[in-house]
Amino acid sequence: MSRDLDRLNRKIKASLQKDLGQTVKQLAIKLKVNRTFLAGYLRALEDQGYVRSKAIGPARVYFNESSKVEGDN
C-alpha cells in the first residue's frame, strides 16, 4: 500500500507542478482516483505541508507546496 501512496504523491506533485491551481475534480480525473478519497488525501497532505489550497468560489483549488497563492503575505 505504501508504494501506491508514494506513487500517488509523485503523481499529485507532478500534476500540480505542471498545471498550477487544480480542483479535486480535475486532479481525480487526471489521476484516475476516487474524488472523495482524493479530497481527504489532499487535506492530509495540506496538513503536513506538502500542498496548499485556497477556496475560490465553491471550489477548493490545490497548489504544490512551493506555489505562491494569491493573497499570501
mmCIF file of the C-alpha atoms, coordinates in Angstrom:
data_MODEL
# 
_entry.id   MODEL 
# 
loop_
_atom_site.group_PDB 
_atom_site.id 
_atom_site.type_symbol 
_atom_site.label_atom_id 
_atom_site.label_alt_id 
_atom_site.label_comp_id 
_atom_site.label_asym_id 
_atom_site.label_entity_id 
_atom_site.label_seq_id 
_atom_site.pdbx_PDB_ins_code 
_atom_site.Cartn_x 
_atom_site.Cartn_y 
_atom_site.Cartn_z 
_atom_site.occupancy 
_atom_site.B_iso_or_equiv 
_atom_site.pdbx_formal_charge 
_atom_site.auth_seq_id 
_atom_site.auth_comp_id 
_atom_site.auth_asym_id 
_atom_site.auth_atom_id 
_atom_site.pdbx_PDB_model_num 
ATOM 1  C CA . MET A 1 1  ? 0.000   0.000  0.000   1.00 0.00 ? 1  MET A CA 1 
ATOM 2  C CA . SER A 1 2  ? 2.827   2.374  0.824   1.00 0.00 ? 2  SER A CA 1 
ATOM 3  C CA . ARG A 1 3  ? 4.204   2.076  -2.721  1.00 0.00 ? 3  ARG A CA 1 
ATOM 4  C CA . ASP A 1 4  ? 0.799   3.014  -4.098  1.00 0.00 ? 4  ASP A CA 1 
ATOM 5  C CA . LEU A 1 5  ? 0.641   6.109  -1.889  1.00 0.00 ? 5  LEU A CA 1 
ATOM 6  C CA . ASP A 1 6  ? 4.213   7.057  -2.797  1.00 0.00 ? 6  ASP A CA 1 
ATOM 7  C CA . ARG A 1 7  ? 3.276   6.770  -6.464  1.00 0.00 ? 7  ARG A CA 1 
ATOM 8  C CA . LEU A 1 8  ? 0.128   8.841  -5.875  1.00 0.00 ? 8  LEU A CA 1 
ATOM 9  C CA . ASN A 1 9  ? 2.172   11.503 -4.055  1.00 0.00 ? 9  ASN A CA 1 
ATOM 10 C CA . ARG A 1 10 ? 4.568   11.742 -7.011  1.00 0.00 ? 10 ARG A CA 1 
ATOM 11 C CA . LYS A 1 11 ? 1.684   11.980 -9.479  1.00 0.00 ? 11 LYS A CA 1 
ATOM 12 C CA . ILE A 1 12 ? -0.041  14.708 -7.439  1.00 0.00 ? 12 ILE A CA 1 
ATOM 13 C CA . LYS A 1 13 ? 3.176   16.697 -7.153  1.00 0.00 ? 13 LYS A CA 1 
ATOM 14 C CA . ALA A 1 14 ? 3.944   16.355 -10.879 1.00 0.00 ? 14 ALA A CA 1 
ATOM 15 C CA . SER A 1 15 ? 0.406   17.329 -11.857 1.00 0.00 ? 15 SER A CA 1 
ATOM 16 C CA . LEU A 1 16 ? 0.424   20.401 -9.606  1.00 0.00 ? 16 LEU A CA 1 
ATOM 17 C CA . GLN A 1 17 ? 3.835   21.485 -10.908 1.00 0.00 ? 17 GLN A CA 1 
ATOM 18 C CA . LYS A 1 18 ? 2.678   21.159 -14.500 1.00 0.00 ? 18 LYS A CA 1 
ATOM 19 C CA . ASP A 1 19 ? -0.731  22.841 -14.074 1.00 0.00 ? 19 ASP A CA 1 
ATOM 20 C CA . LEU A 1 20 ? -0.926  25.200 -11.124 1.00 0.00 ? 20 LEU A CA 1 
ATOM 21 C CA . GLY A 1 21 ? -4.198  25.520 -9.260  1.00 0.00 ? 21 GLY A CA 1 
ATOM 22 C CA . GLN A 1 22 ? -6.304  22.414 -9.816  1.00 0.00 ? 22 GLN A CA 1 
ATOM 23 C CA . THR A 1 23 ? -9.533  21.359 -8.161  1.00 0.00 ? 23 THR A CA 1 
ATOM 24 C CA . VAL A 1 24 ? -10.091 17.952 -6.588  1.00 0.00 ? 24 VAL A CA 1 
ATOM 25 C CA . LYS A 1 25 ? -12.301 17.030 -9.538  1.00 0.00 ? 25 LYS A CA 1 
ATOM 26 C CA . GLN A 1 26 ? -9.629  17.947 -12.079 1.00 0.00 ? 26 GLN A CA 1 
ATOM 27 C CA . LEU A 1 27 ? -6.951  16.029 -10.196 1.00 0.00 ? 27 LEU A CA 1 
ATOM 28 C CA . ALA A 1 28 ? -9.192  12.995 -9.667  1.00 0.00 ? 28 ALA A CA 1 
ATOM 29 C CA . ILE A 1 29 ? -9.909  12.782 -13.390 1.00 0.00 ? 29 ILE A CA 1 
ATOM 30 C CA . LYS A 1 30 ? -6.221  13.127 -14.332 1.00 0.00 ? 30 LYS A CA 1 
ATOM 31 C CA . LEU A 1 31 ? -5.031  10.657 -11.693 1.00 0.00 ? 31 LEU A CA 1 
ATOM 32 C CA . LYS A 1 32 ? -7.958  8.265  -12.175 1.00 0.00 ? 32 LYS A CA 1 
ATOM 33 C CA . VAL A 1 33 ? -8.772  8.065  -8.457  1.00 0.00 ? 33 VAL A CA 1 
ATOM 34 C CA . ASN A 1 34 ? -11.964 8.436  -6.454  1.00 0.00 ? 34 ASN A CA 1 
ATOM 35 C CA . ARG A 1 35 ? -12.783 12.110 -5.849  1.00 0.00 ? 35 ARG A CA 1 
ATOM 36 C CA . THR A 1 36 ? -13.900 11.599 -2.236  1.00 0.00 ? 36 THR A CA 1 
ATOM 37 C CA . PHE A 1 37 ? -10.721 9.667  -1.396  1.00 0.00 ? 37 PHE A CA 1 
ATOM 38 C CA . LEU A 1 38 ? -8.573  12.296 -3.089  1.00 0.00 ? 38 LEU A CA 1 
ATOM 39 C CA . ALA A 1 39 ? -10.256 15.185 -1.247  1.00 0.00 ? 39 ALA A CA 1 
ATOM 40 C CA . GLY A 1 40 ? -9.428  13.616 2.109   1.00 0.00 ? 40 GLY A CA 1 
ATOM 41 C CA . TYR A 1 41 ? -5.942  12.682 0.985   1.00 0.00 ? 41 TYR A CA 1 
ATOM 42 C CA . LEU A 1 42 ? -5.231  16.233 -0.209  1.00 0.00 ? 42 LEU A CA 1 
ATOM 43 C CA . ARG A 1 43 ? -6.447  17.635 3.135   1.00 0.00 ? 43 ARG A CA 1 
ATOM 44 C CA . ALA A 1 44 ? -3.998  15.323 4.907   1.00 0.00 ? 44 ALA A CA 1 
ATOM 45 C CA . LEU A 1 45 ? -1.170  16.392 2.573   1.00 0.00 ? 45 LEU A CA 1 
ATOM 46 C CA . GLU A 1 46 ? -2.040  20.027 3.224   1.00 0.00 ? 46 GLU A CA 1 
ATOM 47 C CA . ASP A 1 47 ? -1.977  19.460 6.997   1.00 0.00 ? 47 ASP A CA 1 
ATOM 48 C CA . GLN A 1 48 ? 1.529   18.020 6.542   1.00 0.00 ? 48 GLN A CA 1 
ATOM 49 C CA . GLY A 1 49 ? 2.644   20.976 4.411   1.00 0.00 ? 49 GLY A CA 1 
ATOM 50 C CA . TYR A 1 50 ? 3.046   19.097 1.118   1.00 0.00 ? 50 TYR A CA 1 
ATOM 51 C CA . VAL A 1 51 ? 0.348   21.002 -0.791  1.00 0.00 ? 51 VAL A CA 1 
ATOM 52 C CA . ARG A 1 52 ? -1.538  24.267 -0.342  1.00 0.00 ? 52 ARG A CA 1 
ATOM 53 C CA . SER A 1 53 ? -5.090  25.179 -1.144  1.00 0.00 ? 53 SER A CA 1 
ATOM 54 C CA . LYS A 1 54 ? -7.357  28.149 -1.481  1.00 0.00 ? 54 LYS A CA 1 
ATOM 55 C CA . ALA A 1 55 ? -11.126 28.382 -1.717  1.00 0.00 ? 55 ALA A CA 1 
ATOM 56 C CA . ILE A 1 56 ? -12.130 30.020 -4.989  1.00 0.00 ? 56 ILE A CA 1 
ATOM 57 C CA . GLY A 1 57 ? -15.883 30.293 -5.182  1.00 0.00 ? 57 GLY A CA 1 
ATOM 58 C CA . PRO A 1 58 ? -17.401 26.926 -4.291  1.00 0.00 ? 58 PRO A CA 1 
ATOM 59 C CA . ALA A 1 59 ? -14.215 25.015 -5.223  1.00 0.00 ? 59 ALA A CA 1 
ATOM 60 C CA . ARG A 1 60 ? -11.050 24.340 -3.281  1.00 0.00 ? 60 ARG A CA 1 
ATOM 61 C CA . VAL A 1 61 ? -8.043  24.752 -5.563  1.00 0.00 ? 61 VAL A CA 1 
ATOM 62 C CA . TYR A 1 62 ? -4.770  22.961 -4.792  1.00 0.00 ? 62 TYR A CA 1 
ATOM 63 C CA . PHE A 1 63 ? -1.209  24.087 -5.475  1.00 0.00 ? 63 PHE A CA 1 
ATOM 64 C CA . ASN A 1 64 ? 2.168   22.500 -4.861  1.00 0.00 ? 64 ASN A CA 1 
ATOM 65 C CA . GLU A 1 65 ? 3.865   23.460 -1.601  1.00 0.00 ? 65 GLU A CA 1 
ATOM 66 C CA . SER A 1 66 ? 6.188   25.985 -3.239  1.00 0.00 ? 66 SER A CA 1 
ATOM 67 C CA . SER A 1 67 ? 3.489   27.863 -5.169  1.00 0.00 ? 67 SER A CA 1 
ATOM 68 C CA . LYS A 1 68 ? 2.699   31.384 -4.138  1.00 0.00 ? 68 LYS A CA 1 
ATOM 69 C CA . VAL A 1 69 ? -1.063  31.562 -3.593  1.00 0.00 ? 69 VAL A CA 1 
ATOM 70 C CA . GLU A 1 70 ? -2.624  34.968 -4.303  1.00 0.00 ? 70 GLU A CA 1 
ATOM 71 C CA . GLY A 1 71 ? -3.488  36.616 -1.008  1.00 0.00 ? 71 GLY A CA 1 
ATOM 72 C CA . ASP A 1 72 ? -0.485  35.128 0.830   1.00 0.00 ? 72 ASP A CA 1 
ATOM 73 C CA . ASN A 1 73 ? 1.828   37.532 2.581   1.00 0.00 ? 73 ASN A CA 1 
# 
